[in-house]
Amino acid sequence: MSRKYKLIIIILVSVILTYFIYFYNKDKKITIMAMGDSVASGETSYNIDGISYNDYLKEYFKSKHLLKKYNDSYAFKNNKLEELLEDIKNNVIDKKNNLNIQQIIHKSDIITISIGEEELIKLQITKDLSKEVLDEYIYNYDELIKVLKDITDAKIVIIGLYENKYLDKSNVIIVNSNLSNIAIKYNIVFININDLMLNKEYYLDSNSYYFNYKAHEIISNMIIHSL
């Protein structure tokens, strides 16, 4: 075989390999869906969204050329657990993406959830959190994960609550213990951030329960290491 034909074969083989490598990696790219309240959206003490742990997670996979899509339509201030659960059950349309929420969930590879901190704090401020309220929250959380597991095989990561001047330690311990049990039950990931959030360095304002970008970055790293 002449050198010319050998060169042509090598070039053809290289092109074919490149083609297959591209489509193999294309299928391996990650779709991330963020769910939750103001903690998930990166709300700051200035009442604006800052950089959240979800943003750091998105940028991590983007920097590795592994990010396919990112959806944070269901991570926003004042989002409540029961309302999120109802949206999923009713399969509402996400106007931003013009897709039903169950379609978005089904197509996701990683789903992060941080919901309840804001809701329970507001209840704590107006009245004491009763056992009935906490039981209902835990029941709805279990139901949320159950519904998600029926829709998707995605890696689900839930972020626990953290104590602050508005949410006392005893309630946080109760909820986080139950969230940990839910994670075990459904074989998902539970990230306990309570010890991390006791550090004053992670708050811009001592009167606010919203933490800063440093804490969000650490939480993102905790999620990455759990995947």
MOURRA-V73157 format. One record per residue. N is the residue number from 1. RES is the residue in one letter. PHI is phi in whole degrees, -180 to 180 (999 if undefined). BURIAL is + if it has 24 or more other ideal C-beta (glycine too) atoms within 12 Angstrom, else -. D_LAST is the distance of its C-alpha to the last C-alpha in Angstrom with 1 decimal. Layout:
# MOURRA-V73157
n	res	phi	burial	d_last
N	RES	PHI	BURIAL	D_LAST
N	RES	PHI	BURIAL	D_LAST
This chain:
# MOURRA-V73157
n	res	phi	burial	d_last
1	M	999	-	50.0
2	S	-71	-	50.7
3	R	-62	-	48.4
4	K	-61	-	48.3
5	Y	-70	-	46.8
6	K	-61	-	44.4
7	L	-64	-	43.1
8	I	-63	-	42.8
9	I	-63	-	40.8
10	I	-62	-	38.4
11	I	-64	-	37.9
12	L	-63	-	37.4
13	V	-62	-	34.9
14	S	-63	-	33.0
15	V	-64	-	33.0
16	I	-64	-	31.8
17	L	-63	-	28.9
18	T	-61	-	28.0
19	Y	-60	-	28.2
20	F	-69	-	26.0
21	I	-63	-	23.3
22	Y	-61	-	23.4
23	F	-73	-	23.0
24	Y	-67	-	20.3
25	N	-69	-	18.2
26	K	-60	-	19.3
27	D	-71	-	17.9
28	K	-87	-	14.5
29	K	-67	-	14.3
30	I	-103	+	12.0
31	T	-107	+	13.6
32	I	-111	+	12.4
33	M	-122	+	14.5
34	A	-105	+	15.1
35	M	-124	+	17.2
36	G	144	+	19.2
37	D	-106	+	22.2
38	S	-65	+	23.3
39	V	-67	+	20.4
40	A	-70	+	18.0
41	S	-90	+	20.6
42	G	82	+	21.2
43	E	-55	+	24.8
44	T	-111	+	26.8
45	S	-69	-	30.0
46	Y	-95	-	32.0
47	N	63	-	31.1
48	I	-134	-	29.3
49	D	-74	+	25.7
50	G	-108	+	24.3
51	I	-89	+	21.0
52	S	-99	+	18.1
53	Y	-62	+	14.5
54	N	-67	+	14.0
55	D	-64	+	16.4
56	Y	-63	+	14.6
57	L	-64	+	11.3
58	K	-59	+	13.7
59	E	-66	-	15.6
60	Y	-62	+	12.7
61	F	-70	+	12.1
62	K	-66	-	15.8
63	S	-66	-	16.7
64	K	-91	-	14.9
65	H	59	-	16.9
66	L	-118	+	13.9
67	L	-91	-	14.7
68	K	-95	-	16.8
69	K	-147	+	17.4
70	Y	-137	+	16.7
71	N	-129	+	18.4
72	D	-124	+	19.2
73	S	-62	+	22.4
74	Y	-110	+	21.4
75	A	-126	+	20.5
76	F	-156	+	23.9
77	K	-59	+	26.3
78	N	70	-	27.9
79	N	-70	+	25.5
80	K	-111	+	26.0
81	L	-57	+	24.0
82	E	-63	-	26.9
83	E	-69	+	27.6
84	L	-62	+	24.0
85	L	-60	+	24.3
86	E	-66	-	27.7
87	D	-59	+	26.7
88	I	-69	+	24.2
89	K	-62	-	26.8
90	N	-85	-	29.4
91	N	54	-	27.3
92	V	-66	-	28.6
93	I	-90	-	28.8
94	D	-84	+	26.7
95	K	-63	-	29.7
96	K	-65	-	27.7
97	N	-111	-	26.2
98	N	55	-	28.9
99	L	-132	-	26.5
100	N	-68	-	26.3
101	I	-60	+	23.3
102	Q	-68	+	22.5
103	Q	-65	-	22.5
104	I	-64	+	20.0
105	I	-61	+	17.7
106	H	-61	+	18.2
107	K	-86	+	17.5
108	S	-84	+	14.1
109	D	-102	+	10.8
110	I	-133	+	8.9
111	I	-125	+	11.1
112	T	-107	+	11.3
113	I	-135	+	14.3
114	S	-139	+	16.6
115	I	-146	+	20.0
116	G	125	+	22.9
117	E	-57	+	23.5
118	E	-63	+	26.0
119	E	-63	+	27.6
120	L	-72	+	28.1
121	I	-62	+	29.4
122	K	-64	-	32.0
123	L	-70	+	33.1
124	Q	-65	+	33.3
125	I	-68	-	35.5
126	T	-85	-	37.9
127	K	-164	-	38.0
128	D	-67	-	36.4
129	L	-76	+	33.3
130	S	-83	-	34.8
131	K	-61	-	33.2
132	E	-64	-	33.7
133	V	-65	+	31.7
134	L	-66	+	28.7
135	D	-63	-	29.0
136	E	-66	+	29.1
137	Y	-61	+	26.0
138	I	-65	+	24.1
139	Y	-61	-	25.6
140	N	-65	+	24.7
141	Y	-66	+	21.1
142	D	-61	+	21.0
143	E	-65	-	22.9
144	L	-60	+	20.5
145	I	-66	+	17.5
146	K	-59	-	19.9
147	V	-64	+	21.1
148	L	-61	+	17.7
149	K	-66	+	16.9
150	D	-75	-	20.3
151	I	-99	+	19.6
152	T	-140	+	16.2
153	D	-102	-	13.6
154	A	-61	+	11.0
155	K	-75	+	7.6
156	I	-104	+	9.4
157	V	-122	+	8.7
158	I	-110	+	12.1
159	I	-101	+	13.6
160	G	-74	+	16.5
161	L	-82	+	20.1
162	Y	-139	+	21.8
163	E	-78	+	25.4
164	N	-158	+	27.9
165	K	-66	-	31.6
166	Y	-104	+	31.3
167	L	-129	+	29.0
168	D	-79	-	30.0
169	K	-59	-	28.1
170	S	-61	-	29.2
171	N	-69	+	27.9
172	V	-63	+	24.5
173	I	-62	-	24.3
174	I	-61	+	25.4
175	V	-65	+	23.0
176	N	-63	+	19.9
177	S	-62	-	21.0
178	N	-70	+	21.3
179	L	-65	+	17.9
180	S	-62	+	16.3
181	N	-66	-	18.5
182	I	-63	+	17.6
183	A	-61	+	13.8
184	I	-65	-	15.1
185	K	-58	-	17.6
186	Y	-104	+	15.4
187	N	57	-	12.4
188	I	-120	+	10.1
189	V	-102	+	8.3
190	F	-114	+	11.1
191	I	-109	+	11.3
192	N	-93	+	14.8
193	I	-108	+	16.4
194	N	-61	+	19.9
195	D	-61	-	20.8
196	L	-61	+	19.5
197	M	-78	+	21.7
198	L	-80	-	24.8
199	N	-83	-	25.2
200	K	-63	-	28.0
201	E	-62	-	26.8
202	Y	-94	+	24.1
203	Y	-126	+	26.8
204	L	-81	-	29.4
205	D	-136	-	31.7
206	S	-66	-	32.4
207	N	-91	-	33.6
208	S	-113	+	30.5
209	Y	-92	+	27.2
210	Y	-80	+	25.3
211	F	-96	+	23.4
212	N	-95	+	23.4
213	Y	-63	-	21.3
214	K	-62	-	20.6
215	A	-66	+	18.8
216	H	-61	+	16.9
217	E	-65	+	15.7
218	I	-65	+	14.6
219	I	-61	+	12.7
220	S	-59	+	10.9
221	N	-64	-	10.1
222	M	-64	+	9.0
223	I	-66	+	6.5
224	I	-58	+	5.4
225	H	-69	-	5.6
226	S	-87	-	3.8
227	L	-80	+	0.0
